[in-house]
Amino acid sequence: MIKELFNLFFPHLCVCCGRVWNKQEYLICEYCKFDLPYTNYHTVTDNPIEQRFWGRVDIERATSLLFFSKGSKVQSIIHHLKYDNYPEVGVLLGRMAALMCSSFFHDVDCLVPVPLHLKKMKKRGYNQSSMICSGISDVLLIEQVSDLKRTVNANSQTKKSKIERYMNAIDNFEFSNSDSYSGKNIALIDDVITTGATLESCVMTIKKAQPKAKISVFTLCCAGL
């Protein structure tokens, strides 16, 4: 009774459309889950996400769960995840990704989230990429490791050009315990890929520390397509 009374005054709203959840829903209503713009790129060889890394860094494969566009439901989801203190949104979408893209992760040994700088981590309270990893790990039981560190507190990439994004991301990371990753299949996890500059820098950092590591890239959504 107390719970129902609380929900009456503080209803749980879908992070996409703002509709009140029913008892069988959580964070994203079933209508919005069905209506989200899924890429299905995990089923496509040489898909547009993989093409962004051609001639830049050596990766095994890459995919995104959703398409991102301004004013869309996906933008609302990402905004809640990054700026409105909804870490559980990342966990939920990580679980959805694990179920829908399980073939992408079938030979992955560990999940590596793209890290936040310590200052930004303290301000936000959590790393959204780590929350995504947690959701994937919940379903597929793949270990999440945090040996990739951000050494420079770079400015936001949102309004930067492609060149500015690249210069803003280069040499911003370090990778520790590299000997334990020899020959391992690593899935690098992030929330959004735009130009791929941040992810490229992460791949280069890991490869420099452990050249034999095999790296794939997964993001919740992709922008600029």
C-alpha angles and dihedrals in degrees: 000000000000090000092050090049091050091050090051092061097029105031122190107245130200108254089222107045104008094239117145111257120240120227093270095053134079128196094321119049119232093248092057092045089056092044099049116116102249116191099205085203090142086077094050123083114218090011121176093267092055090046091061089068097045111124091005110073136352112254133161097224141324139206145163128216098217143021115244123214133161116270092014132126088253091058088052090052093050092046091053091047097049106029111018100057096254104138089155089068088066091049092050094049090045089057091047090050092050091053097043098038101032091133089061091059099039096112099028115127099190143003119232116192119211100251132232121225112260092250093053091043091056091048095048097035095222143034110249092208090055089053090054089050090051091056093049090047092050090061105031099029092229115156118250115215129189103201093122110088132187110229099182125055095224122194121254114288095209100102099027127112122242092263092045090050091052094048090045092055105038117111092359096124144060131196122214133192088030096160091069091060099060107139092353123142107236126191111206109208130203139155102237136013118201112151093352093234096131093046091046090055090049092051091049091050094051093044091050091053095039114017093181095058115111112221132198126180128224126178132175092233144001127221132197099043 
